[in-house]
Amino acid sequence: MGVTQEDNILHTYKRKNSDVYQFRIRVPLELKCIYGKADIRFSLDTRNHREATTLAAFHTARFYKEFENHKATLGVVDHTFLERLSSVAVDCATYWLDSQRQSALHSNSCHLGIGEGISTSLENLTTTAHLFGDGELTASELTKTRSWSVFAGQLSDADYRSMMELKPVQKARLYLEFVKNLQAPATQLITSVMNPLDDVIVNMPTKQETRIQFSTLYQEFMANKKAESVANGRVFLPKLEGRYQAAFDSLVGLVGSNKAIADITRQSMRELRDLLIKTPTNYKKLPQTRTMSMSTLFDAIRNDQIIGLPTLSVTTINQRIEAISAMFRYAQQENYINVNPAETRGLSLKKVRADKDNRLPYQPELLSRLLVTTIGTAHYWTVRLGLYCGMRMNEIMQLRKEDIKLNADSIWFVDINDEDNKRVKSAASVRQVPLPNSLLNDGFLKFVEDCRTDTLFNIKPSKVTGYRSDVYSKSYRNFCKTRGLLAERVAFHSLRHNFKDAALEAGVPESAYKQLGGWTEESVSGNYGSGYKIETLKHHIEQIALKVIPYEKNKEEVE
């Protein structure tokens, strides 16, 4: 039904036989009693994709704030915060001890006086804890004491906001945990300050890693990723979500979803990597494996029952390891664990073939056939933009009419940007590429002027990945297959290789052709300046000449 998948943060979709964008957002389970429904839907009253995305971002932020207000009213607590209360208490104790030690180091007072001051502060904190434990202070009264204020001052802003949602008894328990963690190291610190010539070791409190389950971590991690996308005005693409889901499924297949993340070891990750090396690609579609769960598949691999099937590529395996590592990095940031067991260094596989060798350029004869064969087809301009401008497939597929521009010096150029939720490979991919005269003289501007679709080539985003290029690549490969244009390690991306080779042959400076093609400049000097002006790039792109051999269609191709 929707343009985006069901779990995307920005739920913009179109109803059948309608061009008007609709909005939908899920209501949190705990708030259904207030809204009386599972989701909120209404029309955005626009047919413009950019306007719909902007409105959706606004409404999403509005509803998120509304949801948080309702949660506060109902006393709904951040359960992940509750799960790491012990860790938060350790952090607060560590901050307090550090501040006392730093004050002692920079104070001009006598050592005895400083030690007594720290002792008095500790005594006040401890006395308040005892009063609560003996029933002389209620939880609500404890949170109004000066000792409580000292403790609350050690919390980070995010943890303070979460703490304020706790019930008074929960707040009191967090305070008691804080004082408990202070006792031994504070006593050692006092001894150290009062006896500066003695070698006294202060053993700082250590965190007890939480027992948060891997499935809980994954849900929180994904929610955070999607929230970041909304904050940045972006759509969290299904392709990226699918990559994280595949990584999650892989680790769950090994350890189970209920495994505590503190119990997932480096050895577990090495075992997972070794299993992925033998895992069939697209195993859910293969007759031999499509009925297997991931854990069953791993068992079959261990027993050497999966033999002779094409396996996952090194790139895919490394992507899964990196995705899991990202989840554990998030767990570290949230103080759930101390060590990332999926740190990619030492786990990732090295590629046998360098990235630059994954594709080969079109040979002159095959390139000539491609140029002739695409005449009069939907691939005519896409191939030429890739070949003569060095553009990537998805950059071409995302182009809109307004991305073809004329500057003040009457130079036509392609504005490759990340607006309207366009996706770019890197910061270097955002650029302006002057159109060579060969394309202008061939009628490209007329093609643009006559365009009546949302994008120049009217390719819809993949419902699975969200990328238009994933849809077009299948069409392009089928076109090449039916016309005998396939060759080993040659694909649409090979056109960029032809572009780069031709630029080198023409003597175009490396920094210039990298700017034209959107390649990242890795040299130190590449971090300075804003690059070549478009007038200079226009001069360079006109110097690039592609080697082609005259080719004419045979009778069968003409028919």
GIZI-V317801 format. One record per residue. RES is the residue in three letters. PHI is phi as a letter, one per 30 degrees, with the letter a starting at -180 (none if undefined). OMEGA is omega in whole degrees, -180 to 180 (* if undefined). BURIAL is I if it has 16 or more other C-alpha atoms within 10 Angstrom, else O. Layout:
((RES & PHI & OMEGA & BURIAL) (RES & PHI & OMEGA & BURIAL))
This chain:
((MET & none & -173 & O) (GLY & c & 173 & I) (VAL & d & 176 & I) (THR & c & -178 & I) (GLN & d & -172 & I) (GLU & d & -174 & I) (ASP & c & 179 & O) (ASN & d & 179 & I) (ILE & d & -179 & I) (LEU & c & -177 & I) (HIS & c & 172 & I) (THR & c & -180 & I) (TYR & a & 177 & I) (LYS & c & 175 & I) (ARG & d & 180 & O) (LYS & e & 179 & O) (ASN & i & 178 & O) (SER & b & 178 & O) (ASP & c & -177 & O) (VAL & d & -179 & I) (TYR & d & 177 & I) (GLN & c & 179 & I) (PHE & b & 176 & I) (ARG & b & 175 & I) (ILE & b & -180 & I) (ARG & d & 175 & I) (VAL & d & 177 & I) (PRO & e & -176 & O) (LEU & e & -176 & O) (GLU & d & -179 & O) (LEU & c & 180 & I) (LYS & d & 179 & O) (CYS & d & 179 & O) (ILE & d & -176 & O) (TYR & d & 178 & O) (GLY & i & 179 & O) (LYS & a & -175 & O) (ALA & d & 178 & O) (ASP & b & -180 & O) (ILE & c & -178 & O) (ARG & b & 172 & O) (PHE & a & -178 & O) (SER & d & 176 & O) (LEU & d & 176 & I) (ASP & h & 176 & O) (THR & a & 176 & O) (ARG & c & -177 & O) (ASN & d & -176 & O) (HIS & d & -178 & I) (ARG & d & -180 & O) (GLU & d & 179 & O) (ALA & d & 180 & I) (THR & d & 179 & I) (THR & d & 179 & O) (LEU & d & -180 & I) (ALA & d & 179 & I) (ALA & d & 179 & I) (PHE & d & -178 & O) (HIS & d & 178 & I) (THR & d & 179 & I) (ALA & d & -180 & O) (ARG & d & -178 & O) (PHE & d & 178 & O) (TYR & d & 179 & O) (LYS & d & 179 & O) (GLU & d & 179 & O) (PHE & d & -178 & I) (GLU & d & 179 & O) (ASN & d & 178 & O) (HIS & d & 179 & O) (LYS & d & 180 & I) (ALA & d & -180 & O) (THR & d & -178 & O) (LEU & d & -178 & O) (GLY & i & 178 & O) (VAL & d & -173 & I) (VAL & c & 174 & I) (ASP & d & -174 & O) (HIS & d & 179 & O) (THR & d & 176 & I) (PHE & d & 178 & I) (LEU & d & -177 & I) (GLU & d & -178 & O) (ARG & c & 179 & I) (LEU & e & -180 & I) (SER & d & 180 & I) (SER & d & 179 & I) (VAL & d & 180 & I) (ALA & d & 178 & I) (VAL & d & 178 & I) (ASP & e & -178 & I) (CYS & d & 179 & I) (ALA & d & 180 & I) (THR & d & 179 & I) (TYR & d & -179 & I) (TRP & d & -180 & I) (LEU & d & 179 & I) (ASP & d & -179 & O) (SER & d & 178 & O) (GLN & d & -180 & I) (ARG & d & 179 & I) (GLN & d & 178 & O) (SER & d & 180 & O) (ALA & d & -178 & I) (LEU & d & -175 & O) (HIS & c & -179 & O) (SER & c & 178 & O) (ASN & c & -179 & O) (SER & d & 179 & O) (CYS & d & -177 & O) (HIS & d & -179 & I) (LEU & d & -179 & O) (GLY & d & 180 & O) (ILE & d & 179 & I) (GLY & d & 180 & I) (GLU & d & 179 & O) (GLY & d & 178 & O) (ILE & d & 180 & I) (SER & d & 179 & I) (THR & d & 179 & O) (SER & d & 179 & O) (LEU & d & -180 & I) (GLU & d & 179 & O) (ASN & d & 179 & O) (LEU & d & -178 & I) (THR & d & 180 & I) (THR & e & 179 & O) (THR & d & 179 & I) (ALA & d & 180 & I) (HIS & d & 179 & O) (LEU & d & 178 & O) (PHE & d & -180 & I) (GLY & d & 180 & O) (ASP & d & 178 & O) (GLY & i & -180 & O) (GLU & d & 175 & O) (LEU & b & 173 & I) (THR & d & 179 & O) (ALA & d & 180 & I) (SER & d & 180 & O) (GLU & d & 179 & O) (LEU & e & -177 & I) (THR & d & 178 & I) (LYS & c & -179 & O) (THR & d & 177 & O) (ARG & d & 179 & O) (SER & d & 177 & I) (TRP & d & -179 & I) (SER & d & 177 & O) (VAL & d & 179 & O) (PHE & d & -177 & I) (ALA & d & 180 & I) (GLY & d & 180 & O) (GLN & d & -176 & I) (LEU & d & 172 & I) (SER & d & -179 & O) (ASP & e & -178 & O) (ALA & d & -180 & O) (ASP & d & 178 & O) (TYR & d & 179 & O) (ARG & d & 178 & O) (SER & d & -179 & I) (MET & d & -178 & I) (MET & d & 178 & O) (GLU & d & -180 & I) (LEU & d & 173 & I) (LYS & d & -178 & O) (PRO & e & -180 & I) (VAL & d & 179 & O) (GLN & d & 177 & O) (LYS & d & -179 & I) (ALA & d & 179 & I) (ARG & d & 178 & I) (LEU & d & 178 & I) (TYR & d & 180 & I) (LEU & d & 178 & I) (GLU & d & 177 & I) (PHE & d & -179 & I) (VAL & d & 179 & I) (LYS & e & -180 & I) (ASN & d & -179 & I) (LEU & d & -166 & I) (GLN & e & -174 & O) (ALA & d & -179 & O) (PRO & d & 179 & I) (ALA & d & 178 & I) (THR & d & 177 & O) (GLN & d & 180 & O) (LEU & d & 180 & I) (ILE & d & 178 & I) (THR & d & -180 & I) (SER & d & -178 & I) (VAL & d & -176 & I) (MET & d & 179 & I) (ASN & b & -173 & O) (PRO & d & -179 & O) (LEU & d & 179 & O) (ASP & d & -180 & O) (ASP & c & -178 & O) (VAL & c & -180 & O) (ILE & c & 176 & O) (VAL & c & 180 & I) (ASN & d & -177 & O) (MET & d & -180 & I) (PRO & d & -180 & I) (THR & c & -179 & O) (LYS & d & 170 & I) (GLN & c & -175 & O) (GLU & d & -177 & I) (THR & d & 180 & I) (ARG & c & 180 & I) (ILE & d & -178 & I) (GLN & d & -178 & I) (PHE & d & 180 & I) (SER & d & 178 & I) (THR & d & 178 & O) (LEU & e & -178 & I) (TYR & d & -180 & I) (GLN & d & 180 & O) (GLU & d & 179 & O) (PHE & d & -179 & I) (MET & d & 178 & I) (ALA & d & 179 & O) (ASN & d & 178 & O) (LYS & d & -178 & O) (LYS & d & 178 & I) (ALA & d & 177 & I) (GLU & d & 179 & O) (SER & d & 179 & I) (VAL & d & -179 & I) (ALA & d & -180 & O) (ASN & c & 179 & O) (GLY & i & -178 & I) (ARG & c & 173 & I) (VAL & c & 177 & I) (PHE & d & -171 & I) (LEU & d & 177 & I) (PRO & e & -180 & I) (LYS & d & 180 & I) (LEU & d & 178 & O) (GLU & d & 178 & I) (GLY & d & 179 & O) (ARG & d & 178 & I) (TYR & d & 180 & I) (GLN & d & 179 & I) (ALA & d & 178 & I) (ALA & d & 178 & I) (PHE & d & -180 & I) (ASP & e & -179 & I) (SER & d & -179 & I) (LEU & d & 177 & I) (VAL & d & 178 & I) (GLY & d & -180 & I) (LEU & c & -171 & I) (VAL & c & -176 & I) (GLY & i & -176 & I) (SER & d & -176 & I) (ASN & c & 180 & O) (LYS & d & 176 & I) (ALA & d & -175 & I) (ILE & d & 178 & I) (ALA & d & -179 & I) (ASP & c & 178 & I) (ILE & d & -171 & I) (THR & c & 175 & O) (ARG & d & 178 & O) (GLN & d & 177 & O) (SER & d & -179 & O) (MET & d & 176 & I) (ARG & d & 178 & I) (GLU & d & 178 & O) (LEU & d & 179 & I) (ARG & e & -178 & I) (ASP & d & 177 & O) (LEU & d & 180 & I) (LEU & d & 179 & I) (ILE & e & -178 & O) (LYS & c & -178 & I) (THR & d & 179 & I) (PRO & d & 175 & I) (THR & d & -178 & O) (ASN & h & -175 & O) (TYR & d & -180 & I) (LYS & d & -180 & O) (LYS & c & -177 & O) (LEU & d & -180 & O) (PRO & e & -176 & O) (GLN & d & -171 & O) (THR & b & -170 & I) (ARG & d & 179 & O) (THR & c & -176 & O) (MET & d & 168 & O) (SER & d & -179 & O) (MET & d & -180 & I) (SER & d & 177 & I) (THR & d & 178 & O) (LEU & d & 179 & I) (PHE & d & 177 & I) (ASP & d & 179 & I) (ALA & d & 178 & I) (ILE & d & 179 & I) (ARG & d & -178 & O) (ASN & c & 178 & O) (ASP & h & 179 & O) (GLN & c & 179 & O) (ILE & c & -176 & I) (ILE & b & 173 & O) (GLY & i & 179 & O) (LEU & c & 177 & O) (PRO & d & -174 & O) (THR & c & 180 & I) (LEU & e & 179 & I) (SER & d & 177 & I) (VAL & e & 179 & O) (THR & d & -179 & O) (THR & d & 179 & O) (ILE & d & 179 & I) (ASN & d & 178 & I) (GLN & d & 180 & I) (ARG & d & 178 & I) (ILE & d & 179 & I) (GLU & d & 179 & I) (ALA & d & 178 & I) (ILE & d & 178 & I) (SER & d & 178 & I) (ALA & d & 178 & I) (MET & d & -180 & I) (PHE & d & 174 & I) (ARG & d & 177 & I) (TYR & d & 179 & I) (ALA & d & 176 & I) (GLN & d & -179 & O) (GLN & d & -180 & O) (GLU & d & 178 & I) (ASN & i & 176 & I) (TYR & d & -179 & I) (ILE & b & 179 & I) (ASN & c & -175 & I) (VAL & b & 177 & I) (ASN & d & -178 & I) (PRO & d & -177 & I) (ALA & c & 176 & I) (GLU & e & -169 & I) (THR & d & -180 & I) (ARG & d & -178 & O) (GLY & j & 178 & O) (LEU & c & -177 & I) (SER & d & -180 & I) (LEU & c & 176 & O) (LYS & d & -180 & O) (LYS & d & 177 & O) (VAL & d & -178 & O) (ARG & c & -180 & O) (ALA & d & 180 & O) (ASP & e & -176 & O) (LYS & d & -179 & O) (ASP & c & -179 & O) (ASN & d & 179 & O) (ARG & b & 176 & I) (LEU & c & 176 & I) (PRO & d & 173 & I) (TYR & d & 173 & I) (GLN & d & -174 & O) (PRO & e & -177 & O) (GLU & d & 180 & O) (LEU & d & 178 & I) (LEU & d & 178 & I) (SER & d & 178 & I) (ARG & d & 180 & I) (LEU & d & -179 & I) (LEU & d & -179 & I) (VAL & d & -175 & O) (THR & d & -178 & I) (THR & d & 179 & I) (ILE & d & 179 & O) (GLY & i & 180 & O) (THR & c & 180 & O) (ALA & d & -178 & O) (HIS & c & -174 & I) (TYR & e & -175 & O) (TRP & d & -180 & I) (THR & d & 180 & I) (VAL & d & -177 & I) (ARG & d & 175 & I) (LEU & d & 177 & I) (GLY & d & -175 & I) (LEU & d & -173 & I) (TYR & c & 180 & I) (CYS & c & 178 & I) (GLY & i & -177 & I) (MET & d & 176 & I) (ARG & d & -177 & I) (MET & e & -177 & I) (ASN & d & 175 & I) (GLU & d & 179 & I) (ILE & d & -177 & I) (MET & d & -178 & I) (GLN & d & -173 & I) (LEU & e & 174 & I) (ARG & c & -178 & I) (LYS & e & -177 & I) (GLU & d & 178 & O) (ASP & d & 176 & I) (ILE & c & -168 & I) (LYS & b & 178 & O) (LEU & b & -179 & O) (ASN & c & -175 & O) (ALA & d & 180 & O) (ASP & c & 177 & O) (SER & i & 176 & O) (ILE & c & 176 & O) (TRP & d & -180 & I) (PHE & b & 176 & I) (VAL & c & 179 & I) (ASP & c & 180 & I) (ILE & c & -173 & I) (ASN & b & 179 & I) (ASP & c & 178 & I) (GLU & d & 178 & O) (ASP & h & 179 & I) (ASN & i & 172 & I) (LYS & d & -179 & I) (ARG & c & 176 & I) (VAL & b & -175 & I) (LYS & d & -179 & O) (SER & a & 179 & O) (ALA & d & -180 & O) (ALA & d & -178 & O) (SER & d & 177 & I) (VAL & d & -172 & I) (ARG & a & 176 & I) (GLN & b & -177 & I) (VAL & c & 179 & I) (PRO & d & 179 & I) (LEU & d & 179 & I) (PRO & d & -179 & I) (ASN & e & -180 & O) (SER & e & 178 & O) (LEU & d & 179 & O) (LEU & d & -180 & O) (ASN & d & -178 & O) (ASP & d & 175 & O) (GLY & j & -178 & O) (PHE & d & -179 & I) (LEU & d & 177 & I) (LYS & d & 177 & O) (PHE & e & -180 & O) (VAL & d & -178 & I) (GLU & d & -178 & O) (ASP & d & -177 & O) (CYS & d & 180 & O) (ARG & b & -178 & O) (THR & c & -177 & O) (ASP & e & 176 & O) (THR & b & -174 & I) (LEU & e & -174 & I) (PHE & c & 170 & I) (ASN & h & 176 & I) (ILE & c & -179 & I) (LYS & d & 178 & I) (PRO & d & 176 & I) (SER & d & 178 & I) (LYS & d & -179 & I) (VAL & d & -174 & O) (THR & c & -177 & I) (GLY & i & -179 & I) (TYR & c & 177 & I) (ARG & d & -177 & I) (SER & d & 179 & I) (ASP & d & 177 & I) (VAL & d & -177 & I) (TYR & d & -177 & I) (SER & d & 178 & I) (LYS & d & 179 & O) (SER & d & -179 & O) (TYR & d & -180 & I) (ARG & d & 179 & O) (ASN & d & 178 & O) (PHE & d & -179 & I) (CYS & d & -179 & I) (LYS & d & -177 & O) (THR & d & -178 & O) (ARG & c & 176 & O) (GLY & i & -177 & O) (LEU & c & 180 & I) (LEU & d & 175 & I) (ALA & a & -177 & O) (GLU & d & 178 & O) (ARG & h & 176 & O) (VAL & b & -180 & I) (ALA & b & -179 & I) (PHE & e & -179 & I) (HIS & d & 179 & I) (SER & d & 180 & I) (LEU & d & 177 & I) (ARG & d & 176 & I) (HIS & d & 177 & I) (ASN & d & 180 & I) (PHE & d & -178 & I) (LYS & d & 180 & I) (ASP & d & -180 & I) (ALA & d & 178 & I) (ALA & d & 178 & I) (LEU & d & 179 & O) (GLU & d & -178 & O) (ALA & d & 179 & I) (GLY & i & 178 & O) (VAL & d & -180 & I) (PRO & e & -178 & O) (GLU & e & -179 & O) (SER & d & -180 & I) (ALA & d & -178 & I) (TYR & d & 175 & I) (LYS & d & 178 & I) (GLN & d & 179 & I) (LEU & d & -176 & I) (GLY & d & 179 & I) (GLY & i & 176 & I) (TRP & d & -179 & I) (THR & d & 177 & O) (GLU & d & -173 & O) (GLU & c & -179 & O) (SER & d & 179 & O) (VAL & d & -179 & O) (SER & d & -180 & O) (GLY & d & 178 & O) (ASN & d & -177 & O) (TYR & c & 177 & O) (GLY & i & -177 & O) (SER & c & 176 & O) (GLY & j & -179 & O) (TYR & d & 173 & O) (LYS & d & -176 & O) (ILE & d & 177 & I) (GLU & d & 179 & O) (THR & d & 178 & O) (LEU & d & 177 & I) (LYS & d & 179 & I) (HIS & d & -177 & O) (HIS & d & -176 & I) (ILE & d & 177 & I) (GLU & d & 180 & I) (GLN & d & -175 & I) (ILE & d & -180 & I) (ALA & c & -179 & O) (LEU & d & 177 & I) (LYS & d & 177 & O) (VAL & b & 178 & O) (ILE & c & 180 & O) (PRO & e & -177 & O) (TYR & b & 178 & O) (GLU & b & 178 & O) (LYS & d & 174 & O) (ASN & d & -174 & O) (LYS & e & -178 & O) (GLU & d & -179 & O) (GLU & d & 179 & O) (VAL & d & -180 & O) (GLU & d & * & O))
